[in-house]
Amino acid sequence: MTFPYNKYGNKKIEYGNQKFDSKKEASFARQLDLLKNAHNPENKVLSYERQVKFLLQPSFVDSQGNTHQKIEYWADFVVKYEDGREEVIDVKAAKNFTTDVYKIKKKLLLFKYPDINFKEEY
């Protein structure tokens, strides 16, 4: 089943009774499901979560009384492996397809969570 296009031209798709923002994200979820059943302990996936929220900056009121909204980063996937590793993964259409907002949020994420194991999948 497909859904209307979004602002980036990705076609929404359903896989495993879940809706994904793109075919690429759905395909990545399929790969993770295969790795959950793999016999190779090096890359065996224990579990994964989708659309995990990270707080980058809380909301606040400045000295003039203006309220500023919080800033959040939503990871496409957080994957836990059998060997104890955890990865935060952002699925991208291509290396050169990143917005300025994404680049800033990625920098904030890496600054606020310096021990995070962050990956981009293309």
N, C-alpha and C positions, 0 to 999 in steps of 0.2 A: 504494500500500500504506500502511496506517495502523498505528499502534502504540498501546499503552495510554496512557491519560491520565497526565500528570505532576501534581505537587502544585499547579500553578497552573491546571490545567484545560486546558492547551494539548494539542492533539492532535498527536502526532508524525506526520511525513509524510516520504515519500521523493521526492526530485527528483534527477535526474541521477545515479542510483546512490549518493546520499548521504542520510543520515537527518538530518532537521532537527527541532528541538524544537517548532516551531510552523509553521502554514501561512504566517504572516506572514514568518518567516525564509526559508522555501522560496520565497515570492513575491519577496522581496528578492533572493535568489540568481538567480532568473529574470531580474529587471531588470538585474542586473550582467552576466549572460551576454549579454543584448541589447546592452548598452553596450560589451561586448568586440568586437562585430561592427559597431558604429556607424561611420558615416563622419564624424561630428562630432568633430574632434580635441579640442575643449574638454572633453568629458566621456567621451572614449574610455577604457575600462578596459583596462589591460594585463593585470592579474591581481588575484586576491583570494585571501585565506586565511580559513579559518573557525576559530573557537575558538582564537584566539591568546592565549597566556598572558603576562601582565605581572606581574612580581614587585613587590609593593607594600612588603613588609617581610619580611626573612628570618626564619627560625626562630631562637630564642635561648634561653639559659638565664638566668633572673633570679638575683638575689643570694641567694635562698632555695633555689636548685637546681631550681626548677620549669622545665620545658621548655615553650616556647610555640611553636605551629605557625606556619609562614610564612603570610602573607596574600597571596593572588593575585587578580587580576582577569582574567577570561576574556572577551575581546572577541568578539562574534558574528562580526564581519568586520574585516579590514584590507584596504583597497582601494588599489591603486596605479594611478594614471592616467598616460596618455601624456605629459601636460604636466609630470610629475615630482611632482605632489601625491600625498600619502598620507593616507588618512583611517582612523581607528579608529571603527567604527560599532557601536552597540548597538541592536538592534531591539526595540522595546517595543510591547505591545498597545495602550496608550493613555498619554497624558501623565500621568494621575493614577494609573497603575498601576506604582508603583515601591516597592520595599521599603526599610526603613531601612538594611539591610545594603548594598543597591545604592547608596544615596545616600552612605554613608560610603566605600565602595570607589571610587566615582566621584571624590569629593573627594581621596582619597589618590592616585589615578591622575593627576589633573590637577596635584596638588602635586609628585609625584615626577617626572612627565614634562611640564614646563611648555610645551614646544614641540609637544606632541602636537596633532594636528588631530582633535578628538573630536566626534562627531555622534551624536545619537539619532534614530532613524527611527520614526515612529508610523504 
